[in-house]
Amino acid sequence: MAKQGQHVVRSPSGGWAVKKAGSSRASSVHETQADAIKAGTKIAQNQKTELYIHGRDGRIRERNSYGNDPHPPKG
């Protein structure tokens, strides 16, 4: 996971985990991806960073920025 921020990924236990980029341990583990996204969103907002949501295949399917976006939308 090279991208900085929080990542919502599959947990080895079968649920979904929120992990900080570069960390081997999960910040939290949840039964559903929706619950993990909620928790990850709160952490990303508090830390003003990105939230990367991975699909079942492990690839990033969505990302949300809660920090200093280098490319803010125009008008």
mmCIF file of the N, C-alpha and C atoms, coordinates in Angstrom:
data_MODEL
# 
_entry.id   MODEL 
# 
loop_
_atom_site.group_PDB 
_atom_site.id 
_atom_site.type_symbol 
_atom_site.label_atom_id 
_atom_site.label_alt_id 
_atom_site.label_comp_id 
_atom_site.label_asym_id 
_atom_site.label_entity_id 
_atom_site.label_seq_id 
_atom_site.pdbx_PDB_ins_code 
_atom_site.Cartn_x 
_atom_site.Cartn_y 
_atom_site.Cartn_z 
_atom_site.occupancy 
_atom_site.B_iso_or_equiv 
_atom_site.pdbx_formal_charge 
_atom_site.auth_seq_id 
_atom_site.auth_comp_id 
_atom_site.auth_asym_id 
_atom_site.auth_atom_id 
_atom_site.pdbx_PDB_model_num 
ATOM 1   N N  . MET A 1 1  ? 0.851   -1.193  0.000   1.00 0.00 ? 1  MET A N  1 
ATOM 2   C CA . MET A 1 1  ? 0.000   0.000   0.000   1.00 0.00 ? 1  MET A CA 1 
ATOM 3   C C  . MET A 1 1  ? 0.888   1.245   0.000   1.00 0.00 ? 1  MET A C  1 
ATOM 4   N N  . ALA A 1 2  ? 1.145   1.752   -1.133  1.00 0.00 ? 2  ALA A N  1 
ATOM 5   C CA . ALA A 1 2  ? 2.026   2.905   -1.245  1.00 0.00 ? 2  ALA A CA 1 
ATOM 6   C C  . ALA A 1 2  ? 1.280   4.213   -0.996  1.00 0.00 ? 2  ALA A C  1 
ATOM 7   N N  . LYS A 1 3  ? -0.020  4.205   -1.200  1.00 0.00 ? 3  LYS A N  1 
ATOM 8   C CA . LYS A 1 3  ? -0.783  5.446   -1.081  1.00 0.00 ? 3  LYS A CA 1 
ATOM 9   C C  . LYS A 1 3  ? -1.030  5.779   0.387   1.00 0.00 ? 3  LYS A C  1 
ATOM 10  N N  . GLN A 1 4  ? -0.729  7.026   0.761   1.00 0.00 ? 4  GLN A N  1 
ATOM 11  C CA . GLN A 1 4  ? -0.908  7.470   2.144   1.00 0.00 ? 4  GLN A CA 1 
ATOM 12  C C  . GLN A 1 4  ? -2.386  7.624   2.463   1.00 0.00 ? 4  GLN A C  1 
ATOM 13  N N  . GLY A 1 5  ? -2.725  7.459   3.732   1.00 0.00 ? 5  GLY A N  1 
ATOM 14  C CA . GLY A 1 5  ? -4.105  7.614   4.162   1.00 0.00 ? 5  GLY A CA 1 
ATOM 15  C C  . GLY A 1 5  ? -4.621  6.344   4.799   1.00 0.00 ? 5  GLY A C  1 
ATOM 16  N N  . GLN A 1 6  ? -5.938  6.195   4.816   1.00 0.00 ? 6  GLN A N  1 
ATOM 17  C CA . GLN A 1 6  ? -6.599  5.030   5.390   1.00 0.00 ? 6  GLN A CA 1 
ATOM 18  C C  . GLN A 1 6  ? -7.104  4.142   4.261   1.00 0.00 ? 6  GLN A C  1 
ATOM 19  N N  . HIS A 1 7  ? -6.994  2.842   4.465   1.00 0.00 ? 7  HIS A N  1 
ATOM 20  C CA . HIS A 1 7  ? -7.440  1.881   3.458   1.00 0.00 ? 7  HIS A CA 1 
ATOM 21  C C  . HIS A 1 7  ? -8.474  0.946   4.059   1.00 0.00 ? 7  HIS A C  1 
ATOM 22  N N  . VAL A 1 8  ? -9.595  0.745   3.352   1.00 0.00 ? 8  VAL A N  1 
ATOM 23  C CA . VAL A 1 8  ? -10.595 -0.246  3.738   1.00 0.00 ? 8  VAL A CA 1 
ATOM 24  C C  . VAL A 1 8  ? -10.302 -1.481  2.892   1.00 0.00 ? 8  VAL A C  1 
ATOM 25  N N  . VAL A 1 9  ? -9.895  -2.565  3.562   1.00 0.00 ? 9  VAL A N  1 
ATOM 26  C CA . VAL A 1 9  ? -9.480  -3.788  2.866   1.00 0.00 ? 9  VAL A CA 1 
ATOM 27  C C  . VAL A 1 9  ? -10.124 -5.021  3.499   1.00 0.00 ? 9  VAL A C  1 
ATOM 28  N N  . ARG A 1 10 ? -10.109 -6.137  2.764   1.00 0.00 ? 10 ARG A N  1 
ATOM 29  C CA . ARG A 1 10 ? -10.603 -7.395  3.310   1.00 0.00 ? 10 ARG A CA 1 
ATOM 30  C C  . ARG A 1 10 ? -9.726  -7.804  4.482   1.00 0.00 ? 10 ARG A C  1 
ATOM 31  N N  . SER A 1 11 ? -10.350 -8.312  5.510   1.00 0.00 ? 11 SER A N  1 
ATOM 32  C CA . SER A 1 11 ? -9.629  -8.792  6.685   1.00 0.00 ? 11 SER A CA 1 
ATOM 33  C C  . SER A 1 11 ? -9.398  -10.293 6.532   1.00 0.00 ? 11 SER A C  1 
ATOM 34  N N  . PRO A 1 12 ? -8.265  -10.803 7.027   1.00 0.00 ? 12 PRO A N  1 
ATOM 35  C CA . PRO A 1 12 ? -8.040  -12.250 6.964   1.00 0.00 ? 12 PRO A CA 1 
ATOM 36  C C  . PRO A 1 12 ? -9.147  -13.051 7.650   1.00 0.00 ? 12 PRO A C  1 
ATOM 37  N N  . SER A 1 13 ? -9.830  -12.434 8.610   1.00 0.00 ? 13 SER A N  1 
ATOM 38  C CA . SER A 1 13 ? -10.908 -13.120 9.327   1.00 0.00 ? 13 SER A CA 1 
ATOM 39  C C  . SER A 1 13 ? -12.201 -13.171 8.519   1.00 0.00 ? 13 SER A C  1 
ATOM 40  N N  . GLY A 1 14 ? -12.220 -12.520 7.362   1.00 0.00 ? 14 GLY A N  1 
ATOM 41  C CA . GLY A 1 14 ? -13.405 -12.554 6.515   1.00 0.00 ? 14 GLY A CA 1 
ATOM 42  C C  . GLY A 1 14 ? -14.218 -11.277 6.539   1.00 0.00 ? 14 GLY A C  1 
ATOM 43  N N  . GLY A 1 15 ? -13.938 -10.390 7.478   1.00 0.00 ? 15 GLY A N  1 
ATOM 44  C CA . GLY A 1 15 ? -14.652 -9.122  7.522   1.00 0.00 ? 15 GLY A CA 1 
ATOM 45  C C  . GLY A 1 15 ? -13.904 -8.058  6.735   1.00 0.00 ? 15 GLY A C  1 
ATOM 46  N N  . TRP A 1 16 ? -14.032 -6.829  7.171   1.00 0.00 ? 16 TRP A N  1 
ATOM 47  C CA . TRP A 1 16 ? -13.363 -5.700  6.519   1.00 0.00 ? 16 TRP A CA 1 
ATOM 48  C C  . TRP A 1 16 ? -12.568 -4.929  7.561   1.00 0.00 ? 16 TRP A C  1 
ATOM 49  N N  . ALA A 1 17 ? -11.380 -4.495  7.181   1.00 0.00 ? 17 ALA A N  1 
ATOM 50  C CA . ALA A 1 17 ? -10.504 -3.803  8.114   1.00 0.00 ? 17 ALA A CA 1 
ATOM 51  C C  . ALA A 1 17 ? -10.180 -2.399  7.615   1.00 0.00 ? 17 ALA A C  1 
ATOM 52  N N  . VAL A 1 18 ? -9.933  -1.501  8.558   1.00 0.00 ? 18 VAL A N  1 
ATOM 53  C CA . VAL A 1 18 ? -9.435  -0.159  8.249   1.00 0.00 ? 18 VAL A CA 1 
ATOM 54  C C  . VAL A 1 18 ? -7.964  -0.163  8.651   1.00 0.00 ? 18 VAL A C  1 
ATOM 55  N N  . LYS A 1 19 ? -7.099  0.118   7.689   1.00 0.00 ? 19 LYS A N  1 
ATOM 56  C CA . LYS A 1 19 ? -5.658  0.114   7.958   1.00 0.00 ? 19 LYS A CA 1 
ATOM 57  C C  . LYS A 1 19 ? -5.037  1.422   7.517   1.00 0.00 ? 19 LYS A C  1 
ATOM 58  N N  . LYS A 1 20 ? -4.114  1.918   8.307   1.00 0.00 ? 20 LYS A N  1 
ATOM 59  C CA . LYS A 1 20 ? -3.327  3.079   7.910   1.00 0.00 ? 20 LYS A CA 1 
ATOM 60  C C  . LYS A 1 20 ? -2.287  2.592   6.911   1.00 0.00 ? 20 LYS A C  1 
ATOM 61  N N  . ALA A 1 21 ? -2.019  3.395   5.895   1.00 0.00 ? 21 ALA A N  1 
ATOM 62  C CA . ALA A 1 21 ? -1.029  3.021   4.888   1.00 0.00 ? 21 ALA A CA 1 
ATOM 63  C C  . ALA A 1 21 ? 0.300   2.688   5.543   1.00 0.00 ? 21 ALA A C  1 
ATOM 64  N N  . GLY A 1 22 ? 0.882   1.566   5.159   1.00 0.00 ? 22 GLY A N  1 
ATOM 65  C CA . GLY A 1 22 ? 2.172   1.163   5.687   1.00 0.00 ? 22 GLY A CA 1 
ATOM 66  C C  . GLY A 1 22 ? 2.109   0.398   6.992   1.00 0.00 ? 22 GLY A C  1 
ATOM 67  N N  . SER A 1 23 ? 0.937   0.300   7.599   1.00 0.00 ? 23 SER A N  1 
ATOM 68  C CA . SER A 1 23 ? 0.788   -0.389  8.873   1.00 0.00 ? 23 SER A CA 1 
ATOM 69  C C  . SER A 1 23 ? 0.397   -1.849  8.629   1.00 0.00 ? 23 SER A C  1 
ATOM 70  N N  . SER A 1 24 ? 0.945   -2.743  9.419   1.00 0.00 ? 24 SER A N  1 
ATOM 71  C CA . SER A 1 24 ? 0.578   -4.146  9.273   1.00 0.00 ? 24 SER A CA 1 
ATOM 72  C C  . SER A 1 24 ? -0.655  -4.472  10.107  1.00 0.00 ? 24 SER A C  1 
ATOM 73  N N  . ARG A 1 25 ? -0.925  -3.662  11.130  1.00 0.00 ? 25 ARG A N  1 
ATOM 74  C CA . ARG A 1 25 ? -2.086  -3.908  11.989  1.00 0.00 ? 25 ARG A CA 1 
ATOM 75  C C  . ARG A 1 25 ? -3.265  -3.035  11.577  1.00 0.00 ? 25 ARG A C  1 
ATOM 76  N N  . ALA A 1 26 ? -4.441  -3.585  11.712  1.00 0.00 ? 26 ALA A N  1 
ATOM 77  C CA . ALA A 1 26 ? -5.662  -2.844  11.383  1.00 0.00 ? 26 ALA A CA 1 
ATOM 78  C C  . ALA A 1 26 ? -6.013  -1.885  12.518  1.00 0.00 ? 26 ALA A C  1 
ATOM 79  N N  . SER A 1 27 ? -6.515  -0.699  12.150  1.00 0.00 ? 27 SER A N  1 
ATOM 80  C CA . SER A 1 27 ? -7.020  0.245   13.148  1.00 0.00 ? 27 SER A CA 1 
ATOM 81  C C  . SER A 1 27 ? -8.299  -0.310  13.758  1.00 0.00 ? 27 SER A C  1 
ATOM 82  N N  . SER A 1 28 ? -9.120  -0.943  12.910  1.00 0.00 ? 28 SER A N  1 
ATOM 83  C CA . SER A 1 28 ? -10.362 -1.557  13.370  1.00 0.00 ? 28 SER A CA 1 
ATOM 84  C C  . SER A 1 28 ? -10.802 -2.602  12.353  1.00 0.00 ? 28 SER A C  1 
ATOM 85  N N  . VAL A 1 29 ? -11.616 -3.563  12.814  1.00 0.00 ? 29 VAL A N  1 
ATOM 86  C CA . VAL A 1 29 ? -12.138 -4.621  11.949  1.00 0.00 ? 29 VAL A CA 1 
ATOM 87  C C  . VAL A 1 29 ? -13.656 -4.636  12.090  1.00 0.00 ? 29 VAL A C  1 
ATOM 88  N N  . HIS A 1 30 ? -14.357 -4.822  10.974  1.00 0.00 ? 30 HIS A N  1 
ATOM 89  C CA . HIS A 1 30 ? -15.822 -4.733  10.949  1.00 0.00 ? 30 HIS A CA 1 
ATOM 90  C C  . HIS A 1 30 ? -16.403 -5.901  10.165  1.00 0.00 ? 30 HIS A C  1 
ATOM 91  N N  . GLU A 1 31 ? -17.663 -6.230  10.455  1.00 0.00 ? 31 GLU A N  1 
ATOM 92  C CA . GLU A 1 31 ? -18.335 -7.323  9.749   1.00 0.00 ? 31 GLU A CA 1 
ATOM 93  C C  . GLU A 1 31 ? -18.629 -6.959  8.309   1.00 0.00 ? 31 GLU A C  1 
ATOM 94  N N  . THR A 1 32 ? -19.046 -5.702  8.079   1.00 0.00 ? 32 THR A N  1 
ATOM 95  C CA . THR A 1 32 ? -19.417 -5.303  6.722   1.00 0.00 ? 32 THR A CA 1 
ATOM 96  C C  . THR A 1 32 ? -18.493 -4.207  6.200   1.00 0.00 ? 32 THR A C  1 
ATOM 97  N N  . GLN A 1 33 ? -18.427 -4.127  4.881   1.00 0.00 ? 33 GLN A N  1 
ATOM 98  C CA . GLN A 1 33 ? -17.612 -3.082  4.265   1.00 0.00 ? 33 GLN A CA 1 
ATOM 99  C C  . GLN A 1 33 ? -18.200 -1.709  4.599   1.00 0.00 ? 33 GLN A C  1 
ATOM 100 N N  . ALA A 1 34 ? -19.517 -1.606  4.645   1.00 0.00 ? 34 ALA A N  1 
ATOM 101 C CA . ALA A 1 34 ? -20.162 -0.326  4.949   1.00 0.00 ? 34 ALA A CA 1 
ATOM 102 C C  . ALA A 1 34 ? -19.738 0.197   6.326   1.00 0.00 ? 34 ALA A C  1 
ATOM 103 N N  . ASP A 1 35 ? -19.674 -0.694  7.312   1.00 0.00 ? 35 ASP A N  1 
ATOM 104 C CA . ASP A 1 35 ? -19.246 -0.290  8.655   1.00 0.00 ? 35 ASP A CA 1 
ATOM 105 C C  . ASP A 1 35 ? -17.786 0.151   8.643   1.00 0.00 ? 35 ASP A C  1 
ATOM 106 N N  . ALA A 1 36 ? -16.960 -0.570  7.888   1.00 0.00 ? 36 ALA A N  1 
ATOM 107 C CA . ALA A 1 36 ? -15.546 -0.218  7.799   1.00 0.00 ? 36 ALA A CA 1 
ATOM 108 C C  . ALA A 1 36 ? -15.369 1.132   7.108   1.00 0.00 ? 36 ALA A C  1 
ATOM 109 N N  . ILE A 1 37 ? -16.183 1.408   6.092   1.00 0.00 ? 37 ILE A N  1 
ATOM 110 C CA . ILE A 1 37 ? -16.113 2.697   5.385   1.00 0.00 ? 37 ILE A CA 1 
ATOM 111 C C  . ILE A 1 37 ? -16.480 3.836   6.327   1.00 0.00 ? 37 ILE A C  1 
ATOM 112 N N  . LYS A 1 38 ? -17.520 3.632   7.150   1.00 0.00 ? 38 LYS A N  1 
ATOM 113 C CA . LYS A 1 38 ? -17.919 4.666   8.123   1.00 0.00 ? 38 LYS A CA 1 
ATOM 114 C C  . LYS A 1 38 ? -16.773 4.980   9.077   1.00 0.00 ? 38 LYS A C  1 
ATOM 115 N N  . ALA A 1 39 ? -16.158 3.917   9.616   1.00 0.00 ? 39 ALA A N  1 
ATOM 116 C CA . ALA A 1 39 ? -15.057 4.102   10.566  1.00 0.00 ? 39 ALA A CA 1 
ATOM 117 C C  . ALA A 1 39 ? -13.857 4.744   9.878   1.00 0.00 ? 39 ALA A C  1 
ATOM 118 N N  . GLY A 1 40 ? -13.537 4.283   8.674   1.00 0.00 ? 40 GLY A N  1 
ATOM 119 C CA . GLY A 1 40 ? -12.406 4.835   7.935   1.00 0.00 ? 40 GLY A CA 1 
ATOM 120 C C  . GLY A 1 40 ? -12.614 6.285   7.570   1.00 0.00 ? 40 GLY A C  1 
ATOM 121 N N  . THR A 1 41 ? -13.855 6.646   7.252   1.00 0.00 ? 41 THR A N  1 
ATOM 122 C CA . THR A 1 41 ? -14.178 8.032   6.912   1.00 0.00 ? 41 THR A CA 1 
ATOM 123 C C  . THR A 1 41 ? -13.917 8.947   8.101   1.00 0.00 ? 41 THR A C  1 
ATOM 124 N N  . LYS A 1 42 ? -14.332 8.522   9.291   1.00 0.00 ? 42 LYS A N  1 
ATOM 125 C CA . LYS A 1 42 ? -14.106 9.335   10.496  1.00 0.00 ? 42 LYS A CA 1 
ATOM 126 C C  . LYS A 1 42 ? -12.613 9.559   10.734  1.00 0.00 ? 42 LYS A C  1 
ATOM 127 N N  . ILE A 1 43 ? -11.831 8.481   10.607  1.00 0.00 ? 43 ILE A N  1 
ATOM 128 C CA . ILE A 1 43 ? -10.383 8.595   10.815  1.00 0.00 ? 43 ILE A CA 1 
ATOM 129 C C  . ILE A 1 43 ? -9.769  9.519   9.769   1.00 0.00 ? 43 ILE A C  1 
ATOM 130 N N  . ALA A 1 44 ? -10.149 9.334   8.506   1.00 0.00 ? 44 ALA A N  1 
ATOM 131 C CA . ALA A 1 44 ? -9.595  10.151  7.426   1.00 0.00 ? 44 ALA A CA 1 
ATOM 132 C C  . ALA A 1 44 ? -9.964  11.631  7.607   1.00 0.00 ? 44 ALA A C  1 
ATOM 133 N N  . GLN A 1 45 ? -11.180 11.898  8.054   1.00 0.00 ? 45 GLN A N  1 
ATOM 134 C CA . GLN A 1 45 ? -11.590 13.284  8.290   1.00 0.00 ? 45 GLN A CA 1 
ATOM 135 C C  . GLN A 1 45 ? -10.790 13.891  9.432   1.00 0.00 ? 45 GLN A C  1 
ATOM 136 N N  . ASN A 1 46 ? -10.608 13.142  10.509  1.00 0.00 ? 46 ASN A N  1 
ATOM 137 C CA . ASN A 1 46 ? -9.840  13.638  11.660  1.00 0.00 ? 46 ASN A CA 1 
ATOM 138 C C  . ASN A 1 46 ? -8.387  13.908  11.291  1.00 0.00 ? 46 ASN A C  1 
ATOM 139 N N  . GLN A 1 47 ? -7.820  13.045  10.448  1.00 0.00 ? 47 GLN A N  1 
ATOM 140 C CA . GLN A 1 47 ? -6.416  13.180  10.071  1.00 0.00 ? 47 GLN A CA 1 
ATOM 141 C C  . GLN A 1 47 ? -6.212  14.023  8.815   1.00 0.00 ? 47 GLN A C  1 
ATOM 142 N N  . LYS A 1 48 ? -7.333  14.474  8.215   1.00 0.00 ? 48 LYS A N  1 
ATOM 143 C CA . LYS A 1 48 ? -7.286  15.254  6.980   1.00 0.00 ? 48 LYS A CA 1 
ATOM 144 C C  . LYS A 1 48 ? -6.433  14.543  5.920   1.00 0.00 ? 48 LYS A C  1 
ATOM 145 N N  . THR A 1 49 ? -6.843  13.310  5.631   1.00 0.00 ? 49 THR A N  1 
ATOM 146 C CA . THR A 1 49 ? -6.103  12.485  4.681   1.00 0.00 ? 49 THR A CA 1 
ATOM 147 C C  . THR A 1 49 ? -7.068  11.819  3.710   1.00 0.00 ? 49 THR A C  1 
ATOM 148 N N  . GLU A 1 50 ? -6.590  10.855  2.947   1.00 0.00 ? 50 GLU A N  1 
ATOM 149 C CA . GLU A 1 50 ? -7.398  10.167  1.947   1.00 0.00 ? 50 GLU A CA 1 
ATOM 150 C C  . GLU A 1 50 ? -7.972  8.871   2.519   1.00 0.00 ? 50 GLU A C  1 
ATOM 151 N N  . LEU A 1 51 ? -9.114  8.455   1.968   1.00 0.00 ? 51 LEU A N  1 
ATOM 152 C CA . LEU A 1 51 ? -9.693  7.159   2.288   1.00 0.00 ? 51 LEU A CA 1 
ATOM 153 C C  . LEU A 1 51 ? -9.749  6.369   0.994   1.00 0.00 ? 51 LEU A C  1 
ATOM 154 N N  . TYR A 1 52 ? -9.107  5.210   0.986   1.00 0.00 ? 52 TYR A N  1 
ATOM 155 C CA . TYR A 1 52 ? -9.095  4.331   -0.186  1.00 0.00 ? 52 TYR A CA 1 
ATOM 156 C C  . TYR A 1 52 ? -9.947  3.119   0.125   1.00 0.00 ? 52 TYR A C  1 
ATOM 157 N N  . ILE A 1 53 ? -10.946 2.857   -0.720  1.00 0.00 ? 53 ILE A N  1 
ATOM 158 C CA . ILE A 1 53 ? -11.847 1.731   -0.513  1.00 0.00 ? 53 ILE A CA 1 
ATOM 159 C C  . ILE A 1 53 ? -11.494 0.661   -1.540  1.00 0.00 ? 53 ILE A C  1 
ATOM 160 N N  . HIS A 1 54 ? -11.080 -0.503  -1.038  1.00 0.00 ? 54 HIS A N  1 
ATOM 161 C CA . HIS A 1 54 ? -10.687 -1.600  -1.909  1.00 0.00 ? 54 HIS A CA 1 
ATOM 162 C C  . HIS A 1 54 ? -11.861 -2.559  -2.085  1.00 0.00 ? 54 HIS A C  1 
ATOM 163 N N  . GLY A 1 55 ? -11.975 -3.130  -3.265  1.00 0.00 ? 55 GLY A N  1 
ATOM 164 C CA . GLY A 1 55 ? -13.007 -4.130  -3.522  1.00 0.00 ? 55 GLY A CA 1 
ATOM 165 C C  . GLY A 1 55 ? -12.555 -5.496  -3.033  1.00 0.00 ? 55 GLY A C  1 
ATOM 166 N N  . ARG A 1 56 ? -13.395 -6.511  -3.241  1.00 0.00 ? 56 ARG A N  1 
ATOM 167 C CA . ARG A 1 56 ? -13.059 -7.873  -2.820  1.00 0.00 ? 56 ARG A CA 1 
ATOM 168 C C  . ARG A 1 56 ? -11.785 -8.375  -3.502  1.00 0.00 ? 56 ARG A C  1 
ATOM 169 N N  . ASP A 1 57 ? -11.509 -7.855  -4.694  1.00 0.00 ? 57 ASP A N  1 
ATOM 170 C CA . ASP A 1 57 ? -10.323 -8.295  -5.437  1.00 0.00 ? 57 ASP A CA 1 
ATOM 171 C C  . ASP A 1 57 ? -9.048  -7.589  -4.973  1.00 0.00 ? 57 ASP A C  1 
ATOM 172 N N  . GLY A 1 58 ? -9.189  -6.654  -4.013  1.00 0.00 ? 58 GLY A N  1 
ATOM 173 C CA . GLY A 1 58 ? -8.024  -5.957  -3.475  1.00 0.00 ? 58 GLY A CA 1 
ATOM 174 C C  . GLY A 1 58 ? -7.663  -4.678  -4.201  1.00 0.00 ? 58 GLY A C  1 
ATOM 175 N N  . ARG A 1 59 ? -8.295  -4.435  -5.350  1.00 0.00 ? 59 ARG A N  1 
ATOM 176 C CA . ARG A 1 59 ? -7.995  -3.220  -6.102  1.00 0.00 ? 59 ARG A CA 1 
ATOM 177 C C  . ARG A 1 59 ? -8.811  -2.042  -5.573  1.00 0.00 ? 59 ARG A C  1 
ATOM 178 N N  . ILE A 1 60 ? -8.229  -0.855  -5.652  1.00 0.00 ? 60 ILE A N  1 
ATOM 179 C CA . ILE A 1 60 ? -8.931  0.346   -5.186  1.00 0.00 ? 60 ILE A CA 1 
ATOM 180 C C  . ILE A 1 60 ? -10.105 0.607   -6.122  1.00 0.00 ? 60 ILE A C  1 
ATOM 181 N N  . ARG A 1 61 ? -11.305 0.705   -5.554  1.00 0.00 ? 61 ARG A N  1 
ATOM 182 C CA . ARG A 1 61 ? -12.487 0.961   -6.366  1.00 0.00 ? 61 ARG A CA 1 
ATOM 183 C C  . ARG A 1 61 ? -13.026 2.369   -6.158  1.00 0.00 ? 61 ARG A C  1 
ATOM 184 N N  . GLU A 1 62 ? -12.580 3.006   -5.086  1.00 0.00 ? 62 GLU A N  1 
ATOM 185 C CA . GLU A 1 62 ? -13.074 4.353   -4.786  1.00 0.00 ? 62 GLU A CA 1 
ATOM 186 C C  . GLU A 1 62 ? -12.091 5.042   -3.861  1.00 0.00 ? 62 GLU A C  1 
ATOM 187 N N  . ARG A 1 63 ? -12.005 6.372   -3.974  1.00 0.00 ? 63 ARG A N  1 
ATOM 188 C CA . ARG A 1 63 ? -11.185 7.106   -3.012  1.00 0.00 ? 63 ARG A CA 1 
ATOM 189 C C  . ARG A 1 63 ? -11.849 8.438   -2.714  1.00 0.00 ? 63 ARG A C  1 
ATOM 190 N N  . ASN A 1 64 ? -11.683 8.857   -1.484  1.00 0.00 ? 64 ASN A N  1 
ATOM 191 C CA . ASN A 1 64 ? -12.254 10.123  -1.046  1.00 0.00 ? 64 ASN A CA 1 
ATOM 192 C C  . ASN A 1 64 ? -11.183 10.914  -0.331  1.00 0.00 ? 64 ASN A C  1 
ATOM 193 N N  . SER A 1 65 ? -11.121 12.211  -0.626  1.00 0.00 ? 65 SER A N  1 
ATOM 194 C CA . SER A 1 65 ? -10.114 13.055  -0.018  1.00 0.00 ? 65 SER A CA 1 
ATOM 195 C C  . SER A 1 65 ? -10.755 13.917  1.063   1.00 0.00 ? 65 SER A C  1 
ATOM 196 N N  . TYR A 1 66 ? -10.142 13.916  2.245   1.00 0.00 ? 66 TYR A N  1 
ATOM 197 C CA . TYR A 1 66 ? -10.623 14.741  3.345   1.00 0.00 ? 66 TYR A CA 1 
ATOM 198 C C  . TYR A 1 66 ? -9.562  15.718  3.807   1.00 0.00 ? 66 TYR A C  1 
ATOM 199 N N  . GLY A 1 67 ? -8.518  15.866  2.999   1.00 0.00 ? 67 GLY A N  1 
ATOM 200 C CA . GLY A 1 67 ? -7.420  16.736  3.404   1.00 0.00 ? 67 GLY A CA 1 
ATOM 201 C C  . GLY A 1 67 ? -7.174  17.826  2.389   1.00 0.00 ? 67 GLY A C  1 
ATOM 202 N N  . ASN A 1 68 ? -5.912  18.138  2.222   1.00 0.00 ? 68 ASN A N  1 
ATOM 203 C CA . ASN A 1 68 ? -5.508  19.150  1.268   1.00 0.00 ? 68 ASN A CA 1 
ATOM 204 C C  . ASN A 1 68 ? -5.459  18.537  -0.115  1.00 0.00 ? 68 ASN A C  1 
ATOM 205 N N  . ASP A 1 69 ? -6.545  18.652  -0.843  1.00 0.00 ? 69 ASP A N  1 
ATOM 206 C CA . ASP A 1 69 ? -6.626  18.065  -2.170  1.00 0.00 ? 69 ASP A CA 1 
ATOM 207 C C  . ASP A 1 69 ? -5.758  18.844  -3.135  1.00 0.00 ? 69 ASP A C  1 
ATOM 208 N N  . PRO A 1 70 ? -4.800  18.169  -3.783  1.00 0.00 ? 70 PRO A N  1 
ATOM 209 C CA . PRO A 1 70 ? -3.906  18.899  -4.709  1.00 0.00 ? 70 PRO A CA 1 
ATOM 210 C C  . PRO A 1 70 ? -4.626  19.353  -5.967  1.00 0.00 ? 70 PRO A C  1 
ATOM 211 N N  . HIS A 1 71 ? -5.802  18.781  -6.256  1.00 0.00 ? 71 HIS A N  1 
ATOM 212 C CA . HIS A 1 71 ? -6.553  19.156  -7.448  1.00 0.00 ? 71 HIS A CA 1 
ATOM 213 C C  . HIS A 1 71 ? -7.992  19.491  -7.090  1.00 0.00 ? 71 HIS A C  1 
ATOM 214 N N  . PRO A 1 72 ? -8.221  20.624  -6.412  1.00 0.00 ? 72 PRO A N  1 
ATOM 215 C CA . PRO A 1 72 ? -9.613  20.935  -6.046  1.00 0.00 ? 72 PRO A CA 1 
ATOM 216 C C  . PRO A 1 72 ? -10.449 21.213  -7.294  1.00 0.00 ? 72 PRO A C  1 
ATOM 217 N N  . PRO A 1 73 ? -11.732 20.868  -7.246  1.00 0.00 ? 73 PRO A N  1 
ATOM 218 C CA . PRO A 1 73 ? -12.601 21.124  -8.406  1.00 0.00 ? 73 PRO A CA 1 
ATOM 219 C C  . PRO A 1 73 ? -12.758 22.619  -8.634  1.00 0.00 ? 73 PRO A C  1 
ATOM 220 N N  . LYS A 1 74 ? -12.881 22.984  -9.902  1.00 0.00 ? 74 LYS A N  1 
ATOM 221 C CA . LYS A 1 74 ? -13.035 24.399  -10.238 1.00 0.00 ? 74 LYS A CA 1 
ATOM 222 C C  . LYS A 1 74 ? -14.506 24.797  -10.200 1.00 0.00 ? 74 LYS A C  1 
ATOM 223 N N  . GLY A 1 75 ? -14.771 25.960  -9.563  1.00 0.00 ? 75 GLY A N  1 
ATOM 224 C CA . GLY A 1 75 ? -16.055 26.620  -9.512  1.00 0.00 ? 75 GLY A CA 1 
ATOM 225 C C  . GLY A 1 75 ? -17.216 25.752  -9.470  1.00 0.00 ? 75 GLY A C  1 
# 
